[in-house]
């Protein structure tokens, strides 16, 4: 295989302050109090001055979006799951 620089793409980057805005808006749109709490918790683990790498997996049935902090900082990854039209958020910390 002849690998060329144009074949390699970097993950899109999202500014932490933009993610905080998205999390805050999602919290106001959540139907259940527990869901609002989770969105607010996710909002609090994002650092506004950092850039987060975005990772997306999707099928016709689901989508998983991850916002991954810079490596080596031991910060939380925020994961948004959308399954059959129901959206939820999770916060994950990587060991190590």
C-alpha positions as CSV (number, residue, x, y, z in Angstrom):
1,X,0.0,0.0,0.0
2,X,1.3,3.4,-0.9
3,X,0.5,5.6,2.1
4,X,0.4,9.3,1.3
5,X,0.0,12.2,3.8
6,X,-3.4,13.0,2.4
7,X,-4.6,9.5,3.5
8,X,-4.0,10.3,7.2
9,X,-6.5,12.6,8.9
10,X,-6.4,14.0,12.4
11,X,-9.4,13.8,14.6
12,X,-11.4,17.1,14.6
13,X,-10.7,19.3,17.6
14,X,-13.4,21.0,19.7
15,X,-12.7,23.8,22.1
16,X,-13.6,23.1,25.7
17,X,-15.7,26.3,26.0
18,X,-17.8,25.2,23.0
19,X,-18.3,21.8,24.6
20,X,-19.4,23.4,27.8
21,X,-22.1,25.4,25.9
22,X,-23.3,22.2,24.3
23,X,-23.5,20.4,27.6
24,X,-25.3,23.3,29.2
25,X,-27.9,23.4,26.4
26,X,-28.4,19.7,26.6
27,X,-29.0,19.9,30.3
28,X,-31.8,22.4,29.7
29,X,-33.4,20.1,27.1
30,X,-33.2,16.9,29.2
31,X,-36.6,15.5,30.2
32,X,-35.7,13.9,33.5
33,X,-33.9,15.5,36.5
34,X,-31.4,12.7,36.6
35,X,-30.5,13.3,33.0
36,X,-30.1,17.0,33.6
37,X,-27.7,16.2,36.5
38,X,-25.6,14.0,34.3
39,X,-25.3,16.7,31.6
40,X,-24.3,19.3,34.3
41,X,-21.7,16.9,35.7
42,X,-20.3,16.4,32.2
43,X,-20.2,20.2,31.8
44,X,-18.1,20.5,35.0
45,X,-15.4,18.1,33.9
46,X,-14.6,20.0,30.7
47,X,-11.7,22.5,30.8
48,X,-12.8,25.5,28.7
49,X,-9.2,26.4,27.5
50,X,-8.3,22.9,26.2
51,X,-9.0,21.4,22.8
52,X,-10.7,18.0,22.8
53,X,-10.4,15.4,20.1
54,X,-13.7,14.2,18.7
55,X,-14.4,10.6,17.9
56,X,-17.6,9.4,16.3
57,X,-19.0,5.9,15.7
58,X,-22.4,5.6,14.1
59,X,-24.8,3.2,12.5
60,X,-28.5,3.6,11.5
61,X,-29.4,2.5,15.1
62,X,-26.9,4.4,17.3
63,X,-24.2,7.0,17.5
64,X,-21.4,7.3,20.0
65,X,-19.5,10.6,20.2
66,X,-16.5,10.9,22.4
67,X,-14.7,14.1,23.4
68,X,-11.2,13.1,24.4
69,X,-8.9,15.4,26.3
70,X,-5.2,15.9,25.4
71,X,-3.1,12.8,26.3
72,X,-1.2,12.6,29.5
73,X,-3.5,14.9,31.6
74,X,-5.6,12.1,33.1
75,X,-8.8,14.1,32.5
76,X,-12.3,12.7,31.8
77,X,-13.5,11.7,28.4
78,X,-17.1,12.7,27.8
79,X,-19.2,10.2,25.9
80,X,-22.6,11.0,24.3
81,X,-24.7,8.0,23.3
82,X,-27.8,8.2,21.1
83,X,-29.7,5.0,20.8
84,X,-33.0,4.9,19.1
85,X,-33.5,8.6,19.6
86,X,-32.7,8.6,23.3
87,X,-29.6,10.6,24.2
88,X,-27.5,10.1,27.3
89,X,-24.1,11.2,28.5
90,X,-21.4,9.4,30.4
91,X,-18.1,10.5,31.9
92,X,-15.1,8.1,31.8
93,X,-11.7,8.2,33.2
94,X,-8.9,6.2,31.6
95,X,-6.7,4.2,34.0
96,X,-3.0,4.8,34.0
